Amino acid sequence: MLSAMRSGKNRYFFYALLGLLAIGLIGFGSGNIGGGSARSIGKVGEQSVPINTYANTLNNAVQTMAQRFGRNLSPAEIEGLGLQRNVLAAVLSSAALDNEAKRLGISAGDVAVATEIRQTPSYQGLDGSFDKEAYEFALERSNVSAGENETAIREGLARAMVERAVATGLSGAQTQAMSLVSFANETRDFDWIEIDETHLEQPVGAPTDEQLNTYYSENPDRYTTPVAREITYAWLSPTMIEDQVEISADELQSAYDLQTERYNRPERRAIDRLVFADNEAATDARNRLDGGAITFDALIAERGLEPEDVDLGEVEKSGVSTSVADGLFDQNELGIFGPFESDLGPAIYRINAIFDAEITSFEDAQEELRAEMVGDSAARLVADMLTDIDERLAAGATLEELATETEMELGQISYTQDSEDSIAAYDEFRDAAEQVNVDDFPEVLELSDGGIFAIRLNEIKDPTLRPLADVKESVVTDWTAAETAKALQARGEAIIAEIAAGKSIADFDIPVETKTGVNRGARDEQLPASLIPDLFDAKTGDSVLAATDDTVLIAQLKNITAVDGDNGETAILLDTVNSELQSQVSNDILDLFAQALQQEAGVTLNQVVINSIDSQIVSGQ
């Protein structure tokens, strides 16, 4: 890709990037970079990608997703999220930048590496200063030697120099940011009136026969019956035979005793859980919370998580480990607790609500239980009849004979896509009714509630235009509504013309309402959805019209309030949007640059090693 960037019209872009790189590197020291490790998953150019780098990055990604979901993910879920692919792409991009830094002779000095180590929180003690034991423990947990770690830090600092150099000179996006903020935050003030048929100069009268005939002829779809499938069916539902079922008191008591979790719910807590990499990080976070330096919600956001990522919902004592249960369920107040050791590591918990145990007595539960047990028993009776009914049909019995010889009931339906009463309310019947052919033999099919049915298609009736005499009342109603809408539209347009000629919207003896500070995304139940966009396209003083089912609204734009860039809140919003836009541009350029570097330097991968790491981390979590 770099070769392509150097040719033709792309040459200027490539050399511009190199120019930015050269300018950005002014003031940075350079030096020799040590050789790469032989224990790698591959190389970009001369830069190796250590096994530990890929493994630790993948493990962190997997653990982060486990935190967000509140559970360990299956290998299929991890693969579906593309974690391995994304992690590999990330470490290769870093290696490409490291390789370019080495090619250019860019390095960070020993002082810079030492400073970075001293400032890393996981290498510090409780007093905030560098702690050698904490440093060695962190390296041991990561399975990284001190030399490997310092090399990684040195490469990271050099890589950051290259990244900053590439981004140097990128101009802000103030104009675009202002356009976006203005679009979203401009407001409109307007007056509006609503007219209905009472505001017409002449009410719509009764239609003549000629008008009815014309409307009927011009709108045949309104008065045409849909395709109808004339169906005979036999069916049996559990409710039809519930009177044959008897449930004894002992059976009710036994069913109650077997559902203790349903009728005797233990005490529960609504809990959030925030998991940390180690005890040190968890303790540090708890100290910050206790000291008032940060809130729990801010701590969630600091970790790049959403509230739902840490929400465990309602948890019973038996649903958490003993150490966590003792720490949380011995508390009778809301608040923050822990850290406790969870299945995913050290975690701080927040109790948001406490739910007392819920006990439902047998006397209170028995009617609900009886209804359920009768329904279940009736469904089993229906299921027991299925084979016999199926064999009868196979032997040639008609649906009419089934209704005579079994518990099934016979019915007729003129089925259309609009049918939804009685048996047509079942999706299973609707599917069968739409697929059955005239020459099909009836077969027993099951319903979602445990019922059964069989159908026979007798005839398909094509769409038919109903005679005017049969639908005259509907035609009159439809014609009147259409004519009223036309008259209201004409009246509204006439009012807009008079306003344009100099009248005020208040001159029409119709109550005027006022809306102020309405932004582009506003939704108002009083106003049609099309009105606000039309007002944002209008000029001050213009009037717009929008129709509802039986009224017309006229609105006159009174004032446009533009966004004040000097306002404090707006200035903060502009800075935020501008930073986000600039960050997106910078990230896009860095991604393109890293991809180009990979193509230029060449990438070699040891897929066997990669597959082995994936298997150990993804399957062994």
Phi, psi and omega in degrees: 000324178299323179297318179295322181293334182278348184260155173056218186290342180282347183302319183296322179296317183296311181291332176295318178298315180296325177296314176301319180299315182296317181295316183294336183273354179300128178099344179271143176282164177227159180189181181276142178257138182292164181292157181281165180283147177282340180274083187226164174266355181158190183218150166244110188063238178261001185266117178281153174250103184301148178303316182298324180299311180293316183296314181294320179295317179294317180298317178298319180296318180295316181294323177298317179292324177298320177297317182293322182274346181075018180195165174288142181266149177284159177306322180294322179292319179297317179295320179297328177282349179072028185296313181299317181297316182292320180294317179299317179298321182292314182290329176290323177297317178297318179296323179297319178290322177298318180296319179293321177299318179295318181299324181275355180078026182266134177208161173262142181283171181298323181297317180295321179295315180298318179299317180298318179296315181297329184270359179281120186304322183289352177257009185251155176273188182295334181275001177087002179260164181299133180236115184300320181294319178296322179297311181294324178295317180297319178295320181296317179297326181272357181059043182233137176280163179299319180296316179297320181294316181293325175296318180296320178294317180300316179293323180296319178294319178295319179297320178297325177298316180296316181298315180296323181294319179296323183277346181298136178092352176293124181281156177293170181243046185300318182296313179295319179298317179296323179296316181294315181294320179296316180302318185278336191241354172300148179232162179232142170248135180207154172259149179211151176231157179235128179245143175231192186296339179288344180264003177285142178295326175225125179294155178288125183274188178285144181284151173278166178300323180295319179295321178297314180300318181296313181296318179299318181289326183278347182229056184296329182300331181294334190238020178256130178290145177286172174302130182242134178252112182279112190237136167257137181221153170238135182213160179215121178246157180304323182296336181290337185237020180297333181291350178271355185257134175236134179242124181278163178297323179295321178295320177296316181297319180297317179296323178295315182295332181279353184239051181296326180293332181279318187257354177224073183282128180287172178300144183226159176233137170272117194232141165254143179230126178243113185268144180239162184292326181205173182296326181297314180294321180294317180295319178299317179295320180295321178297320178295320178295313182295327181277357179079011181286339183203153175264166179296319179296321178292327178293322176298312181296323179299329179277359181077025182251162174257158180307321181292341180290335183250357184280117178268355182075207179274122186241134173271162182300325181286351183271359179230166181295161184302316182296321179288318181300315180297323182286332185261319187273354170276354181266137178246024179218159178283158177149194184251135185222155180105189012284145172239157180278116179256179178297336183258359182125184180301137185216147172257137184245148172236124175270117182264334180201152177239125181248122179292160176299144181244116182247122176250120183290162178300320181299321181284334186266344193293326180293319177296317179296318181299315180299318180293317183290322176296316179298316179296317180295319178296321178296323178293324177298318178297315181299324179294333181277345189301313183298315180299316181294320179298318180293324177299316179296318180297331180276357176108007180294144176272167178297323179298320179292323176300318181294332180277322190262346181231185179284352184293150178250143183266144178209162177234144177213136171267089192279130172230175179296342180269354182292134181209007181266155175052232185294337179290353177284345180274132178298324181297321178291318182298317178299316181293320182295327182279342184255341186293145176249161184299324185268009178284142174275140179299143175223156181281129177234158185255149177256161186295336182266011180096359178280172177226159179203162173217145184228158175223127177273119182269324187192149172248120180262126180289160176305139183226131175285117182289144180301144180306321182300327182281338184239017186303319181299317178294322179296318179299315180298315181294317180298317181297317179296318180295316180293323178295318178299319178297317181294320178294320177299316180295320179295318179297317178296325178293320178295318179298321179296319180292323177295319179297331181277356175128349179288159174266152179296343180274000185271007188251013177058037177234133182306131180258133174245155184235137174239133178234152175063035181273123179266175188297328183266009184294145174235128183226123182297337180284339190245141174298149184299331184281346188291313185295314175303321179296322179293326179286345174268352185269163174261159179305130181096341179289156176241146178230160185233142176216138184255146169251194182297321185221015177219171173228134177253137174241128180236138177245123181286123183260324185204142173248121179257108180281165179284133179268106182294341181272350177295140185302311181294320179295320180299319178296317179296318178298317179298319180296312180296318180297318179297319180295316179297315181295322178296318179297316179296315181298315180296320179297317180294318179297320178298314179297318181295317180294320177297318179296319179298320179297316180293325181287316185276333183090142181238130173237137183231145173260090187296330179298314179295317180300314180298323180294316178296315179303315183297316182294318185279315185287317183275337185260012183289000000 
